[in-house]
Amino acid sequence: MAYCPECEASIDMEADDVEEGQRLDCPECGAELEVVNINPLELEVISVAEEDEEEKDNW
Ligand SMILES: [Zn+2]
């Protein structure tokens, strides 16, 4: 079990099932997370999900 650093929701995952560096989305807040540590399981936010704000071709 790990916790989303963004919204602190518990994410159902086992250390055996993930690899360091693996990325996933938080099912609660949609934040993009990366596994930075396996033991203990630790997640880090890569990017927070934002609505209606895409930064591409925005010159
Ligand atoms: Zn979250």
N, CA, C, O and the ligand as a Tripos MOL2 file, in Angstrom:
@<TRIPOS>MOLECULE
protein
  237   235    60     0     0
PROTEIN
NO_CHARGES

@<TRIPOS>ATOM
      1 N           0.8450   -1.2000    0.0000 N.3       1 MET1
      2 CA          0.0000    0.0000    0.0000 C.3       1 MET1
      3 C           0.8800    1.2500    0.0000 C.2       1 MET1
      4 O           1.8360    1.3620    0.7680 O.2       1 MET1
      5 N           0.5360    2.1670   -0.8680 N.am      2 ALA2
      6 CA          1.2840    3.4260   -0.9150 C.3       2 ALA2
      7 C           0.2910    4.5840   -0.8370 C.2       2 ALA2
      8 O          -0.9190    4.4020   -0.9680 O.2       2 ALA2
      9 N           0.8270    5.7440   -0.6260 N.am      3 TYR3
     10 CA         -0.0500    6.8990   -0.5160 C.3       3 TYR3
     11 C           0.3350    7.9650   -1.5170 C.2       3 TYR3
     12 O           1.5140    8.2430   -1.7320 O.2       3 TYR3
     13 N          -0.6710    8.5520   -2.1200 N.am      4 CYS4
     14 CA         -0.4330    9.6240   -3.0770 C.3       4 CYS4
     15 C           0.0620   10.8540   -2.3180 C.2       4 CYS4
     16 O          -0.6030   11.3220   -1.3940 O.2       4 CYS4
     17 N           1.2280   11.3790   -2.7020 N.am      5 PRO5
     18 CA          1.7450   12.5590   -2.0060 C.3       5 PRO5
     19 C           0.9260   13.8150   -2.3020 C.2       5 PRO5
     20 O           1.0430   14.8250   -1.6080 O.2       5 PRO5
     21 N           0.1110   13.7380   -3.3240 N.am      6 GLU6
     22 CA         -0.6740   14.9070   -3.7050 C.3       6 GLU6
     23 C          -1.9690   15.0000   -2.8950 C.2       6 GLU6
     24 O          -2.2680   16.0460   -2.3180 O.2       6 GLU6
     25 N          -2.7240   13.9220   -2.8530 N.am      7 CYS7
     26 CA         -4.0170   13.9750   -2.1680 C.3       7 CYS7
     27 C          -4.0800   13.0090   -0.9900 C.2       7 CYS7
     28 O          -5.0860   12.9390   -0.2830 O.2       7 CYS7
     29 N          -2.9960   12.2670   -0.7890 N.am      8 GLU8
     30 CA         -2.8890   11.3360    0.3350 C.3       8 GLU8
     31 C          -3.8820   10.1860    0.2620 C.2       8 GLU8
     32 O          -4.1670    9.5440    1.2720 O.2       8 GLU8
     33 N          -4.3970    9.9300   -0.9050 N.am      9 ALA9
     34 CA         -5.2550    8.7660   -1.0750 C.3       9 ALA9
     35 C          -4.3940    7.5100   -1.0200 C.2       9 ALA9
     36 O          -3.2530    7.5050   -1.4830 O.2       9 ALA9
     37 N          -4.9480    6.4560   -0.4550 N.am     10 SER10
     38 CA         -4.2000    5.2110   -0.4290 C.3      10 SER10
     39 C          -4.3170    4.5440   -1.7920 C.2      10 SER10
     40 O          -5.4060    4.4380   -2.3580 O.2      10 SER10
     41 N          -3.2000    4.1070   -2.2980 N.am     11 ILE11
     42 CA         -3.1800    3.4520   -3.6050 C.3      11 ILE11
     43 C          -2.8250    1.9940   -3.3980 C.2      11 ILE11
     44 O          -1.7970    1.6620   -2.8070 O.2      11 ILE11
     45 N          -3.6860    1.1390   -3.8900 N.am     12 ASP12
     46 CA         -3.5340   -0.2890   -3.6700 C.3      12 ASP12
     47 C          -2.4340   -0.8510   -4.5590 C.2      12 ASP12
     48 O          -2.6820   -1.2020   -5.7120 O.2      12 ASP12
     49 N          -1.2440   -0.9350   -4.0360 N.am     13 MET13
     50 CA         -0.1460   -1.4960   -4.8100 C.3      13 MET13
     51 C           0.8390   -2.1880   -3.8750 C.2      13 MET13
     52 O           1.0470   -1.7650   -2.7380 O.2      13 MET13
     53 N           1.4330   -3.2480   -4.3760 N.am     14 GLU14
     54 CA          2.4090   -3.9870   -3.6010 C.3      14 GLU14
     55 C           3.8000   -3.7260   -4.1620 C.2      14 GLU14
     56 O           3.9740   -3.5050   -5.3600 O.2      14 GLU14
     57 N           4.7820   -3.7550   -3.2740 N.am     15 ALA15
     58 CA          6.1560   -3.5310   -3.7130 C.3      15 ALA15
     59 C           6.5730   -4.5720   -4.7460 C.2      15 ALA15
     60 O           7.4070   -4.3040   -5.6110 O.2      15 ALA15
     61 N           5.9850   -5.7570   -4.6480 N.am     16 ASP16
     62 CA          6.3350   -6.8180   -5.5840 C.3      16 ASP16
     63 C           5.8250   -6.5340   -6.9870 C.2      16 ASP16
     64 O           6.3320   -7.0710   -7.9720 O.2      16 ASP16
     65 N           4.8130   -5.6800   -7.0590 N.am     17 ASP17
     66 CA          4.1690   -5.4530   -8.3460 C.3      17 ASP17
     67 C           4.7490   -4.2770   -9.1240 C.2      17 ASP17
     68 O           4.4650   -4.1090  -10.3100 O.2      17 ASP17
     69 N           5.5510   -3.4740   -8.4590 N.am     18 VAL18
     70 CA          6.0410   -2.2740   -9.1300 C.3      18 VAL18
     71 C           7.5630   -2.2380   -9.1480 C.2      18 VAL18
     72 O           8.2360   -2.9350   -8.3900 O.2      18 VAL18
     73 N           8.0750   -1.4080  -10.0330 N.am     19 GLU19
     74 CA          9.5160   -1.2210  -10.1020 C.3      19 GLU19
     75 C           9.8370    0.2360   -9.8080 C.2      19 GLU19
     76 O           9.0090    1.1220  -10.0180 O.2      19 GLU19
     77 N          11.0250    0.4680   -9.3290 N.am     20 GLU20
     78 CA         11.4530    1.8300   -9.1140 C.3      20 GLU20
     79 C          11.4710    2.5510  -10.4600 C.2      20 GLU20
     80 O          11.9830    2.0270  -11.4490 O.2      20 GLU20
     81 N          10.9220    3.7270  -10.4850 N.am     21 GLY21
     82 CA         10.8850    4.4760  -11.7290 C.3      21 GLY21
     83 C           9.6000    4.2800  -12.4940 C.2      21 GLY21
     84 O           9.3350    4.9760  -13.4750 O.2      21 GLY21
     85 N           8.7970    3.3260  -12.0420 N.am     22 GLN22
     86 CA          7.5220    3.0880  -12.7120 C.3      22 GLN22
     87 C           6.5730    4.2620  -12.5030 C.2      22 GLN22
     88 O           6.5740    4.9010  -11.4500 O.2      22 GLN22
     89 N           5.7750    4.5300  -13.5090 N.am     23 ARG23
     90 CA          4.8530    5.6520  -13.3970 C.3      23 ARG23
     91 C           3.4200    5.1740  -13.3840 C.2      23 ARG23
     92 O           3.0670    4.1720  -14.0050 O.2      23 ARG23
     93 N           2.6090    5.9130  -12.6650 N.am     24 LEU24
     94 CA          1.2020    5.5780  -12.6070 C.3      24 LEU24
     95 C           0.4100    6.8440  -12.3160 C.2      24 LEU24
     96 O           0.9590    7.8690  -11.9120 O.2      24 LEU24
     97 N          -0.8690    6.7450  -12.5280 N.am     25 ASP25
     98 CA         -1.7270    7.8760  -12.2330 C.3      25 ASP25
     99 C          -2.4950    7.6080  -10.9500 C.2      25 ASP25
    100 O          -2.9770    6.4980  -10.7260 O.2      25 ASP25
    101 N          -2.6040    8.6180  -10.1190 N.am     26 CYS26
    102 CA         -3.4080    8.4720   -8.9250 C.3      26 CYS26
    103 C          -4.8690    8.3710   -9.3280 C.2      26 CYS26
    104 O          -5.3810    9.2290  -10.0480 O.2      26 CYS26
    105 N          -5.5440    7.3190   -8.8620 N.am     27 PRO27
    106 CA         -6.9550    7.1490   -9.2300 C.3      27 PRO27
    107 C          -7.8430    8.2070   -8.5880 C.2      27 PRO27
    108 O          -8.9720    8.4180   -9.0310 O.2      27 PRO27
    109 N          -7.3560    8.8580   -7.5710 N.am     28 GLU28
    110 CA         -8.1720    9.8430   -6.8690 C.3      28 GLU28
    111 C          -8.0690   11.2330   -7.4870 C.2      28 GLU28
    112 O          -9.0800   11.8330   -7.8520 O.2      28 GLU28
    113 N          -6.8390   11.7450   -7.6030 N.am     29 CYS29
    114 CA         -6.6720   13.1250   -8.0620 C.3      29 CYS29
    115 C          -6.1160   13.2070   -9.4780 C.2      29 CYS29
    116 O          -6.0710   14.2850  -10.0700 O.2      29 CYS29
    117 N          -5.6910   12.0600  -10.0240 N.am     30 GLY30
    118 CA         -5.2190   12.0640  -11.3970 C.3      30 GLY30
    119 C          -3.7900   12.5320  -11.5590 C.2      30 GLY30
    120 O          -3.2970   12.6660  -12.6790 O.2      30 GLY30
    121 N          -3.1230   12.7800  -10.4450 N.am     31 ALA31
    122 CA         -1.7360   13.2260  -10.5280 C.3      31 ALA31
    123 C          -0.8580   12.1200  -11.1010 C.2      31 ALA31
    124 O          -1.0830   10.9340  -10.8560 O.2      31 ALA31
    125 N           0.1380   12.5300  -11.8650 N.am     32 GLU32
    126 CA          1.0590   11.5570  -12.4150 C.3      32 GLU32
    127 C           2.1420   11.2840  -11.3720 C.2      32 GLU32
    128 O           2.8270   12.1970  -10.9120 O.2      32 GLU32
    129 N           2.2780   10.0180  -11.0140 N.am     33 LEU33
    130 CA          3.1960    9.6510   -9.9410 C.3      33 LEU33
    131 C           4.2950    8.7420  -10.4400 C.2      33 LEU33
    132 O           4.1210    7.9840  -11.3950 O.2      33 LEU33
    133 N           5.4350    8.8350   -9.7680 N.am     34 GLU34
    134 CA          6.5320    7.9370  -10.0890 C.3      34 GLU34
    135 C           6.9750    7.2370   -8.8190 C.2      34 GLU34
    136 O           7.0690    7.8480   -7.7540 O.2      34 GLU34
    137 N           7.2450    5.9480   -8.9480 N.am     35 VAL35
    138 CA          7.7470    5.1860   -7.8050 C.3      35 VAL35
    139 C           9.2230    5.5480   -7.6080 C.2      35 VAL35
    140 O          10.0670    5.2490   -8.4530 O.2      35 VAL35
    141 N           9.5150    6.1930   -6.4850 N.am     36 VAL36
    142 CA         10.8970    6.6130   -6.2420 C.3      36 VAL36
    143 C          11.5940    5.7010   -5.2440 C.2      36 VAL36
    144 O          12.8150    5.7420   -5.0910 O.2      36 VAL36
    145 N          10.8060    4.8830   -4.5730 N.am     37 ASN37
    146 CA         11.3860    3.9730   -3.5950 C.3      37 ASN37
    147 C          10.4730    2.7580   -3.4670 C.2      37 ASN37
    148 O           9.2490    2.8820   -3.4910 O.2      37 ASN37
    149 N          11.0790    1.5970   -3.3330 N.am     38 ILE38
    150 CA         10.2950    0.3770   -3.2280 C.3      38 ILE38
    151 C          10.0980   -0.0320   -1.7640 C.2      38 ILE38
    152 O           9.0260   -0.4910   -1.3700 O.2      38 ILE38
    153 N          11.1420    0.1450   -0.9840 N.am     39 ASN39
    154 CA         11.0610   -0.2750    0.4140 C.3      39 ASN39
    155 C          11.5860    0.8130    1.3350 C.2      39 ASN39
    156 O          12.8000    0.9380    1.4960 O.2      39 ASN39
    157 N          10.7160    1.6000    1.9390 N.am     40 PRO40
    158 CA          9.2530    1.5020    1.8570 C.3      40 PRO40
    159 C           8.7360    2.0820    0.5390 C.2      40 PRO40
    160 O           9.4160    2.8660   -0.1220 O.2      40 PRO40
    161 N           7.5540    1.6890    0.1870 N.am     41 LEU41
    162 CA          6.9520    2.1940   -1.0370 C.3      41 LEU41
    163 C           6.7660    3.7010   -0.9380 C.2      41 LEU41
    164 O           6.1580    4.2140    0.0020 O.2      41 LEU41
    165 N           7.3070    4.3940   -1.9340 N.am     42 GLU42
    166 CA          7.2510    5.8380   -1.8920 C.3      42 GLU42
    167 C           6.9700    6.3760   -3.2820 C.2      42 GLU42
    168 O           7.5910    5.9710   -4.2650 O.2      42 GLU42
    169 N           6.0310    7.2860   -3.3420 N.am     43 LEU43
    170 CA          5.6620    7.8590   -4.6330 C.3      43 LEU43
    171 C           5.9890    9.3450   -4.6510 C.2      43 LEU43
    172 O           5.9840   10.0160   -3.6200 O.2      43 LEU43
    173 N           6.2730    9.8380   -5.8510 N.am     44 GLU44
    174 CA          6.5520   11.2540   -5.9980 C.3      44 GLU44
    175 C           5.7050   11.7960   -7.1350 C.2      44 GLU44
    176 O           5.4880   11.1230   -8.1420 O.2      44 GLU44
    177 N           5.2340   13.0100   -6.9630 N.am     45 VAL45
    178 CA          4.3970   13.6190   -7.9910 C.3      45 VAL45
    179 C           5.2650   14.1090   -9.1390 C.2      45 VAL45
    180 O           6.2180   14.8610   -8.9350 O.2      45 VAL45
    181 N           4.9300   13.6790  -10.3370 N.am     46 ILE46
    182 CA          5.6330   14.1810  -11.5160 C.3      46 ILE46
    183 C           4.9340   15.4340  -12.0070 C.2      46 ILE46
    184 O           5.5540   16.4760  -12.2200 O.2      46 ILE46
    185 N           3.6430   15.3070  -12.1770 N.am     47 SER47
    186 CA          2.8700   16.4670  -12.5920 C.3      47 SER47
    187 C           1.4510   16.3360  -12.0730 C.2      47 SER47
    188 O           0.8700   15.2510  -12.0530 O.2      47 SER47
    189 N           0.9180   17.4550  -11.6610 N.am     48 VAL48
    190 CA         -0.4340   17.4610  -11.1400 C.3      48 VAL48
    191 C          -1.4050   17.6360  -12.2990 C.2      48 VAL48
    192 O          -1.1960   18.4490  -13.1980 O.2      48 VAL48
    193 N          -2.4490   16.8640  -12.2490 N.am     49 ALA49
    194 CA         -3.4480   16.9560  -13.3110 C.3      49 ALA49
    195 C          -4.1150   18.3220  -13.2910 C.2      49 ALA49
    196 O          -4.5990   18.7820  -12.2570 O.2      49 ALA49
    197 N          -4.1300   18.9560  -14.4490 N.am     50 GLU50
    198 CA         -4.7860   20.2600  -14.5200 C.3      50 GLU50
    199 C          -5.8490   20.2220  -15.5940 C.2      50 GLU50
    200 O          -5.6990   19.5780  -16.6320 O.2      50 GLU50
    201 N          -6.9090   20.9190  -15.3180 N.am     51 GLU51
    202 CA         -7.9970   20.9250  -16.2760 C.3      51 GLU51
    203 C          -7.8980   22.1240  -17.2170 C.2      51 GLU51
    204 O          -7.5890   23.2410  -16.8020 O.2      51 GLU51
    205 N          -8.1620   21.8640  -18.4680 N.am     52 ASP52
    206 CA         -8.2090   22.9290  -19.4590 C.3      52 ASP52
    207 C          -6.9450   23.7700  -19.4880 C.2      52 ASP52
    208 O          -6.9980   24.9830  -19.6920 O.2      52 ASP52
    209 N          -5.8310   23.1290  -19.2840 N.am     53 GLU53
    210 CA         -4.6000   23.9010  -19.3360 C.3      53 GLU53
    211 C          -3.4870   23.0520  -19.9520 C.2      53 GLU53
    212 O          -2.7120   22.4070  -19.2460 O.2      53 GLU53
    213 N          -3.4290   23.0670  -21.2450 N.am     54 GLU54
    214 CA         -2.3990   22.2920  -21.9010 C.3      54 GLU54
    215 C          -1.3200   23.2160  -22.4360 C.2      54 GLU54
    216 O          -1.5840   24.1970  -23.1310 O.2      54 GLU54
    217 N          -0.1080   22.8640  -22.0860 N.am     55 GLU55
    218 CA          0.9820   23.7300  -22.4950 C.3      55 GLU55
    219 C           1.6740   23.1650  -23.7320 C.2      55 GLU55
    220 O           2.8210   22.7210  -23.6690 O.2      55 GLU55
    221 N           0.9880   23.1870  -24.8170 N.am     56 LYS56
    222 CA          1.6410   22.8010  -26.0540 C.3      56 LYS56
    223 C           1.1900   23.7220  -27.1760 C.2      56 LYS56
    224 O           0.0100   24.0420  -27.3190 O.2      56 LYS56
    225 N           2.1520   24.1280  -27.9490 N.am     57 ASP57
    226 CA          1.8940   25.0950  -29.0200 C.3      57 ASP57
    227 C           1.2220   26.3520  -28.4860 C.2      57 ASP57
    228 O           0.3430   26.9300  -29.1250 O.2      57 ASP57
    229 N           1.6500   26.7500  -27.3260 N.am     58 ASN58
    230 CA          1.0770   27.9460  -26.7320 C.3      58 ASN58
    231 C           2.0400   29.1160  -26.8100 C.2      58 ASN58
    232 O           2.4920   29.6280  -25.7860 O.2      58 ASN58
    233 N           2.3440   29.5240  -27.9930 N.am     59 TRP59
    234 CA          3.3190   30.5850  -28.1630 C.3      59 TRP59
    235 C           2.6890   31.9430  -27.9390 C.2      59 TRP59
    236 O           3.3690   32.9630  -28.0420 O.2      59 TRP59
    237 ZN         -3.7970   11.6220   -5.5730 Zn       60 ZN60
@<TRIPOS>BOND
     1     1     2 1
     2     2     3 1
     3     3     4 2
     4     3     5 am
     5     5     6 1
     6     6     7 1
     7     7     8 2
     8     7     9 am
     9     9    10 1
    10    10    11 1
    11    11    12 2
    12    11    13 am
    13    13    14 1
    14    14    15 1
    15    15    16 2
    16    15    17 am
    17    17    18 1
    18    18    19 1
    19    19    20 2
    20    19    21 am
    21    21    22 1
    22    22    23 1
    23    23    24 2
    24    23    25 am
    25    25    26 1
    26    26    27 1
    27    27    28 2
    28    27    29 am
    29    29    30 1
    30    30    31 1
    31    31    32 2
    32    31    33 am
    33    33    34 1
    34    34    35 1
    35    35    36 2
    36    35    37 am
    37    37    38 1
    38    38    39 1
    39    39    40 2
    40    39    41 am
    41    41    42 1
    42    42    43 1
    43    43    44 2
    44    43    45 am
    45    45    46 1
    46    46    47 1
    47    47    48 2
    48    47    49 am
    49    49    50 1
    50    50    51 1
    51    51    52 2
    52    51    53 am
    53    53    54 1
    54    54    55 1
    55    55    56 2
    56    55    57 am
    57    57    58 1
    58    58    59 1
    59    59    60 2
    60    59    61 am
    61    61    62 1
    62    62    63 1
    63    63    64 2
    64    63    65 am
    65    65    66 1
    66    66    67 1
    67    67    68 2
    68    67    69 am
    69    69    70 1
    70    70    71 1
    71    71    72 2
    72    71    73 am
    73    73    74 1
    74    74    75 1
    75    75    76 2
    76    75    77 am
    77    77    78 1
    78    78    79 1
    79    79    80 2
    80    79    81 am
    81    81    82 1
    82    82    83 1
    83    83    84 2
    84    83    85 am
    85    85    86 1
    86    86    87 1
    87    87    88 2
    88    87    89 am
    89    89    90 1
    90    90    91 1
    91    91    92 2
    92    91    93 am
    93    93    94 1
    94    94    95 1
    95    95    96 2
    96    95    97 am
    97    97    98 1
    98    98    99 1
    99    99   100 2
   100    99   101 am
   101   101   102 1
   102   102   103 1
   103   103   104 2
   104   103   105 am
   105   105   106 1
   106   106   107 1
   107   107   108 2
   108   107   109 am
   109   109   110 1
   110   110   111 1
   111   111   112 2
   112   111   113 am
   113   113   114 1
   114   114   115 1
   115   115   116 2
   116   115   117 am
   117   117   118 1
   118   118   119 1
   119   119   120 2
   120   119   121 am
   121   121   122 1
   122   122   123 1
   123   123   124 2
   124   123   125 am
   125   125   126 1
   126   126   127 1
   127   127   128 2
   128   127   129 am
   129   129   130 1
   130   130   131 1
   131   131   132 2
   132   131   133 am
   133   133   134 1
   134   134   135 1
   135   135   136 2
   136   135   137 am
   137   137   138 1
   138   138   139 1
   139   139   140 2
   140   139   141 am
   141   141   142 1
   142   142   143 1
   143   143   144 2
   144   143   145 am
   145   145   146 1
   146   146   147 1
   147   147   148 2
   148   147   149 am
   149   149   150 1
   150   150   151 1
   151   151   152 2
   152   151   153 am
   153   153   154 1
   154   154   155 1
   155   155   156 2
   156   155   157 am
   157   157   158 1
   158   158   159 1
   159   159   160 2
   160   159   161 am
   161   161   162 1
   162   162   163 1
   163   163   164 2
   164   163   165 am
   165   165   166 1
   166   166   167 1
   167   167   168 2
   168   167   169 am
   169   169   170 1
   170   170   171 1
   171   171   172 2
   172   171   173 am
   173   173   174 1
   174   174   175 1
   175   175   176 2
   176   175   177 am
   177   177   178 1
   178   178   179 1
   179   179   180 2
   180   179   181 am
   181   181   182 1
   182   182   183 1
   183   183   184 2
   184   183   185 am
   185   185   186 1
   186   186   187 1
   187   187   188 2
   188   187   189 am
   189   189   190 1
   190   190   191 1
   191   191   192 2
   192   191   193 am
   193   193   194 1
   194   194   195 1
   195   195   196 2
   196   195   197 am
   197   197   198 1
   198   198   199 1
   199   199   200 2
   200   199   201 am
   201   201   202 1
   202   202   203 1
   203   203   204 2
   204   203   205 am
   205   205   206 1
   206   206   207 1
   207   207   208 2
   208   207   209 am
   209   209   210 1
   210   210   211 1
   211   211   212 2
   212   211   213 am
   213   213   214 1
   214   214   215 1
   215   215   216 2
   216   215   217 am
   217   217   218 1
   218   218   219 1
   219   219   220 2
   220   219   221 am
   221   221   222 1
   222   222   223 1
   223   223   224 2
   224   223   225 am
   225   225   226 1
   226   226   227 1
   227   227   228 2
   228   227   229 am
   229   229   230 1
   230   230   231 1
   231   231   232 2
   232   231   233 am
   233   233   234 1
   234   234   235 1
   235   235   236 2
@<TRIPOS>SUBSTRUCTURE
     1 MET1         2 RESIDUE 1 A MET
     2 ALA2         6 RESIDUE 1 A ALA
     3 TYR3        10 RESIDUE 1 A TYR
     4 CYS4        14 RESIDUE 1 A CYS
     5 PRO5        18 RESIDUE 1 A PRO
     6 GLU6        22 RESIDUE 1 A GLU
     7 CYS7        26 RESIDUE 1 A CYS
     8 GLU8        30 RESIDUE 1 A GLU
     9 ALA9        34 RESIDUE 1 A ALA
    10 SER10       38 RESIDUE 1 A SER
    11 ILE11       42 RESIDUE 1 A ILE
    12 ASP12       46 RESIDUE 1 A ASP
    13 MET13       50 RESIDUE 1 A MET
    14 GLU14       54 RESIDUE 1 A GLU
    15 ALA15       58 RESIDUE 1 A ALA
    16 ASP16       62 RESIDUE 1 A ASP
    17 ASP17       66 RESIDUE 1 A ASP
    18 VAL18       70 RESIDUE 1 A VAL
    19 GLU19       74 RESIDUE 1 A GLU
    20 GLU20       78 RESIDUE 1 A GLU
    21 GLY21       82 RESIDUE 1 A GLY
    22 GLN22       86 RESIDUE 1 A GLN
    23 ARG23       90 RESIDUE 1 A ARG
    24 LEU24       94 RESIDUE 1 A LEU
    25 ASP25       98 RESIDUE 1 A ASP
    26 CYS26      102 RESIDUE 1 A CYS
    27 PRO27      106 RESIDUE 1 A PRO
    28 GLU28      110 RESIDUE 1 A GLU
    29 CYS29      114 RESIDUE 1 A CYS
    30 GLY30      118 RESIDUE 1 A GLY
    31 ALA31      122 RESIDUE 1 A ALA
    32 GLU32      126 RESIDUE 1 A GLU
    33 LEU33      130 RESIDUE 1 A LEU
    34 GLU34      134 RESIDUE 1 A GLU
    35 VAL35      138 RESIDUE 1 A VAL
    36 VAL36      142 RESIDUE 1 A VAL
    37 ASN37      146 RESIDUE 1 A ASN
    38 ILE38      150 RESIDUE 1 A ILE
    39 ASN39      154 RESIDUE 1 A ASN
    40 PRO40      158 RESIDUE 1 A PRO
    41 LEU41      162 RESIDUE 1 A LEU
    42 GLU42      166 RESIDUE 1 A GLU
    43 LEU43      170 RESIDUE 1 A LEU
    44 GLU44      174 RESIDUE 1 A GLU
    45 VAL45      178 RESIDUE 1 A VAL
    46 ILE46      182 RESIDUE 1 A ILE
    47 SER47      186 RESIDUE 1 A SER
    48 VAL48      190 RESIDUE 1 A VAL
    49 ALA49      194 RESIDUE 1 A ALA
    50 GLU50      198 RESIDUE 1 A GLU
    51 GLU51      202 RESIDUE 1 A GLU
    52 ASP52      206 RESIDUE 1 A ASP
    53 GLU53      210 RESIDUE 1 A GLU
    54 GLU54      214 RESIDUE 1 A GLU
    55 GLU55      218 RESIDUE 1 A GLU
    56 LYS56      222 RESIDUE 1 A LYS
    57 ASP57      226 RESIDUE 1 A ASP
    58 ASN58      230 RESIDUE 1 A ASN
    59 TRP59      234 RESIDUE 1 A TRP
    60 ZN60       237 GROUP 0 **** ****
